[in-house]
Amino acid sequence: MKNNQKKIVLKFNLPEFNKQDINVRVEKNKALIQAHRTIEKKVKRDGFFYDEKVTKQFYYSTTLPIVDNSKTRTEFKNGKLKLELSKK
C-alpha cells in the first residue's frame, strides 16, 4: 500500500485469476477485494474417467481514510491488480 496526501494505491499479484474472477468494492472507508475461481477437468486415463475440481480464493479487506468513490480507478493486467483511491 502506498499512501500520500492525495491518494492511496493498493497493488496485488493475482496470477491465477482472470479479470472476471475478481470483485472490488469500496464503501465509505473500507476496501474489499475478492477473487474466486473454479477449474474443472475431465480426464480419461488408463480406461478410467477422472473428474478434477480445483477452487482458488483470495480475500482482502482494509480500513481506509475517507475516499472519493467517484474517483476510484482499478486496473488488472497480466495477473496484477492495481487500485487507486483518491482521498477527500
C-alpha positions as CSV (number, residue, x, y, z in Angstrom):
1,M,0.0,0.0,0.0
2,K,1.3,3.4,-0.9
3,N,-0.3,6.4,0.8
4,N,0.3,10.1,0.1
5,Q,-1.7,13.3,0.6
6,K,-3.8,12.9,-2.5
7,K,-4.3,9.1,-3.0
8,I,-3.9,5.6,-1.8
9,V,-2.6,2.9,-4.1
10,L,-3.1,-0.8,-3.4
11,K,-1.3,-3.5,-5.5
12,F,-2.0,-7.2,-5.6
13,N,-0.4,-10.1,-7.5
14,L,-3.2,-12.4,-8.6
15,P,-1.6,-14.6,-11.3
16,E,-4.1,-17.5,-11.2
17,F,-7.2,-15.3,-11.6
18,N,-8.8,-13.7,-14.6
19,K,-10.5,-10.3,-14.7
20,Q,-14.0,-11.8,-14.4
21,D,-13.0,-13.7,-11.3
22,I,-12.3,-10.5,-9.3
23,N,-14.7,-8.3,-7.4
24,V,-13.6,-4.9,-6.0
25,R,-15.8,-2.9,-3.7
26,V,-15.1,0.4,-2.0
27,E,-17.6,1.5,0.6
28,K,-17.2,4.5,2.9
29,N,-13.9,3.8,4.5
30,K,-13.4,0.2,3.5
31,A,-11.9,-1.6,0.5
32,L,-12.8,-5.2,-0.2
33,I,-11.1,-7.3,-2.8
34,Q,-12.4,-10.9,-3.5
35,A,-11.4,-13.4,-6.2
36,H,-12.8,-16.8,-6.8
37,R,-12.0,-19.3,-9.5
38,T,-13.1,-22.9,-10.0
39,I,-11.3,-25.1,-12.6
40,E,-12.9,-28.3,-13.6
41,K,-11.3,-31.0,-15.7
42,K,-12.5,-34.4,-17.0
43,V,-9.6,-36.7,-17.9
44,K,-9.7,-40.2,-19.4
45,R,-6.6,-42.2,-18.5
46,D,-5.9,-45.9,-18.5
47,G,-9.6,-46.6,-19.2
48,F,-10.8,-44.6,-16.2
49,F,-12.6,-41.2,-16.1
50,Y,-11.3,-38.7,-13.6
51,D,-13.2,-35.5,-12.5
52,E,-10.8,-32.9,-11.1
53,K,-12.1,-29.7,-9.5
54,V,-9.8,-27.0,-8.1
55,T,-11.1,-24.0,-6.3
56,K,-8.9,-20.9,-5.6
57,Q,-9.9,-17.9,-3.5
58,F,-8.4,-14.6,-2.4
59,Y,-9.9,-12.2,0.1
60,Y,-8.5,-8.8,1.3
61,S,-10.2,-6.1,3.4
62,T,-8.8,-3.0,4.8
63,T,-10.0,0.2,6.6
64,L,-9.1,3.4,4.8
65,P,-9.4,7.1,5.4
66,I,-12.5,8.6,3.7
67,V,-12.0,8.4,0.0
68,D,-13.9,9.8,-3.0
69,N,-15.6,6.7,-4.6
70,S,-16.3,8.6,-7.8
71,K,-12.5,8.9,-8.5
72,T,-11.7,5.2,-7.7
73,R,-9.7,3.5,-10.5
74,T,-8.9,-0.1,-11.0
75,E,-6.6,-1.8,-13.5
76,F,-6.0,-5.5,-14.0
77,K,-3.2,-6.6,-16.4
78,N,-1.1,-9.7,-16.5
79,G,-2.2,-11.0,-13.1
80,K,-1.6,-7.7,-11.3
81,L,-4.4,-5.7,-9.8
82,K,-3.9,-2.0,-9.1
83,L,-6.5,0.0,-7.1
84,E,-6.1,3.8,-6.9
85,L,-8.3,5.7,-4.4
86,S,-8.5,9.5,-4.2
87,K,-8.7,11.0,-0.7
88,K,-11.4,13.6,0.1
